[in-house]
């Protein structure tokens, strides 16, 4: 039971926000591509597959992240008690767990068409090199956005084995969504990160964070509206975008206090609800 608890802690399974933020772009791409006049069985099946894949890959990614960041995690108050940083789980055991999770994720992946499988495999270097970026650039959150929202394209190609302008615009906008929420998340560790020499957009824009966050979320919101027009979604899509606008600019940015860690964490977590709103707007906009 102790090993099971350590595995759950290592993979952050008790913190669903991580894999949900990976899952939402997948289901956005799937939903915007799917023809709902067809049988729903395929949609439901792919929906479940993307959820399973998100949980497995996020779990594997957390382990790799903790292995690569072991020395840094020991110096940060929020992360010093993680299983690998604290020595409760060895690096070799962590690698074993990560390998098993990746194999299970591959078994999920092979249920999709060949084009989607190839695209997904091509993203693997991105998924496992992200933790290194904060050593070299102030833009690791941008790299995370490119990686975390890749599933949006996979969701699209799982239905349409060709890529059009709509999913590309959506993917571009979603990158800035991640750039925004992960910058908010990074404000929790900004003091520790500066001391140990790590970089982030939280540090780069600490003097004017709200301007940067407004720009990021505005690009995401505008891109989302463009996708609605490109896909000719109905009036329900545009009605729910009003709620999305309010959630972003009033319930996230306006209420955010970047110098208070609990406020940053709460605002970061609220992006799970934002993901649900975006999903609902697409789904109702197509039905």
N, C-alpha and C positions, 0 to 999 in steps of 0.2 A: 504493500500500500504506500510505503514511503517513496519507492521508486515511481509509482504511478503519479503521486502528487507532484514529484519533482518534474516528471514528464509534462504534466499539465501546466505547471508553472513555466517550464522551459519554452513550451509552444504557445503560451498565452491563451490557452483555450477558454479560460475564465474571463478573458477580455475580448469579447466578440467584435469590438469596434475595428480591430485590425483586419480581420478577414472579411467583415462586411464592407469596408471601404475598398477592398479588392474585388468583392463580388458585385457591387452595384454597377460599375462600368460594364462588366460582362453582360449583366441582364439588361442594361440599357441598349447595348448593341444588338442583343438577341431580339428584344422587343420591337425596336424600331425597324428591324429587317423582316420580322415575321409577318406573313399574310394570315390574319386571323379568320379569314373565310375558310381556311383549310382546317383539317383535323388538329385539335389541340394537343394530342398525345405527344407529338414531336416537340412542341414548345415546352411542355411540362417536363419531358425527359431531359432536354438540354438545360432547362432551368435547374434541375436537380444536379446534373453533372457539373455545371458551372459553380454551384454552391459547394459541392464536394471538392472540386479542384481548388477553389479559393481557400477553403479551410486547410487543405493539405499543403498547398504551396506557401501559404502564409506561415504555417507552422514550421515548415522546413526553412523558410527564410529567416524566421526568428532565431532558430538554432545557429545558422550560419552567421547571422549578425552578431550573436553573443560570442561566438568563437573568435571572430575577427576583432571584436571590440572588447575582448576580455580585459586587457590592461587598462583601457579607458573607463570601462564600467566600474572597476574597483575604486576609481577616484571621484565618481559622481554619486551623490547622496541617494538619488532616486533609483539607481541601478546597481549599487554595490552588493546587494543581496541576491542578485540573480543567480541561478544554480551554477552556471559555469564560472562567473566572476568570483563567487564565494567558494568554489572548489567542491561543491556538493555533487556536481556532475562533471566527469572528465571530458576532455576534448574528444577523445576517441569514441566515447559512448555517444556524445553529441553528434559526431559525424555518422555513426551507425544509425541513430534515429533519423537524421536528415536524409540519409540514403533510402531508408525504408519508406519514408514519406514521399520522396520523389518517385520511387517505383510505383507506389499506389496512385500518385497523381498521373503518371504515364498510363496506367491502366484505365484511368478516367478519360484521358486525352484521346486514346485510340478509338473511342466511340464516335469521333467527329470525322468530317471529310478530310481528305489528304491535304488540301490547301491549308486548312486550319491547323492540322498537326504540324506541318512544316513551319508555319508562322509562329506557333507556340514554342517549338523547339528553338527557333532562332532568337527568342526572347530570353532564354535561360542565362546567357552571360550577363544580361542587364540585371536580372533578378538577384544574382549572387555577388555582384560587384558593387551594388549600391552602398553598402556600409563603408567602402573604402573612399568614397567621394568626399566625405567631410574632412578628410585629411589633406585634400589638395585644392578644393574649391569652395567658395562661399555659396555655391548653388547646388548642394546635394539634394535639396527639395525638388529642384527642377528635374534632376535625374530620377528621383522617386516618382514624380508625376509621369514621366515618359514610361517608366516601368509599370506602375500600378494601374494605369489606365489602358495598357496594351490589350487587356481583356475586352475592351469595347470593340476593337477591331476584330478580335476573335469571335465575339458574339455575332457580329455582322456576317463574317465569312462562314460561320457555321450554317447559315441559311442561304447566303448569296456568295458563291465562290468567286466573286470579283469585288473589287473595292471601288466605290464611287465617291463623289465629293462630300456627300452627307456624313458618312462615318468619319472621314478625315477632319471635317470641320468640328464635329462632336469630340473627337479625340484631342484635337488641338485645344478646345475649350476646357475639357476635363483635366488636361495637364495643369492648367492654371488654377483649377479648383483644388487639386492636390498641393500645388505650390502655396496656395493660401492657407489651407488647414494645417499643413505640416509646419509652416512657419509659425503659426499659432502654437502648435504643440512644442516647438523648439524653444519658445520663450520660457518654458519651465526650467530648462537646464542652462540658460544663457550664461550665468555666472561661472558655473563649473566648466562649461565648454571653453570659455575664454581663458580660464586658468590653465587648462591642460592643452590648449592650442588647437582645438577643433574649430571648424568653420561651419557656418550656416547662414541662410537668409535672415534668420532671426537676429543674428549678430550684425550682419551687413546693414539691415534696415532698422536697427534698434532706435535710431534717433527720429525716424518718421514712419513707424510701422503701419499706421492707419491708412496713409496714402498708398503704400505698397499693397496692402490687403484689399483696399477698394479697387485698385487697378486689376489685381488678380481675379477677384470675384466678378468684376464687371465684364472682363473678357470671357469668362465662363458663361455668364448670363446671356451676353450678346450672341455668343456662338450657339447656345442652346436655342435661342429664338430663331436664328438663321436655319438651324436644322428643322425646326417646326415648319417654317415656310417651304424649305426644300422638299420635305416629305409630305407637304399639304395636309398637315394634321388638322383635326376639327377644332371647334370653338372650346371644347373642354380642356384641350392642351393649353390654350392661351389663358383660360380662367385660372388654372392651377399655377401657371407661371407667376401670377400675382402673389400667391402664397409663397412661392419660391423666392421671389424678390424680397418679400417681408422677412422671411426666415434668414436670408443672407445678410441684408443690410441693417435690419432692426434688431433681430434676436441674436445675431452673431457679432458683427463688427461694432455696432453701437453700444452693446452691453459689455464688450470685451474690455478687461483691464489687464494689459500685458504684463504688469509688474506683480500680479497676483497669480500664483501657480494654479490655484484651484479654479480661477476664472478661465485660464487658458485651457485647462483640461476639460472643463465643462463645455466650453465653446467648441473645442476640437471634437468631442463626442457628439455634439449636436449635428455634425455633418452626416451621421448615420440617418437621422431623420430627413435631412436634405436629400440624401440618396433615395430614400423612399418616396419623397415628393416628386422627384424627377422621374422615377419609375412610374408612378401613378399618372403623371401628366402625359407620358408617352403612351401608356397602355390605354387610357381613356381617350386620348387623341386619335388612336387608331381604330377603336371599336365603334 
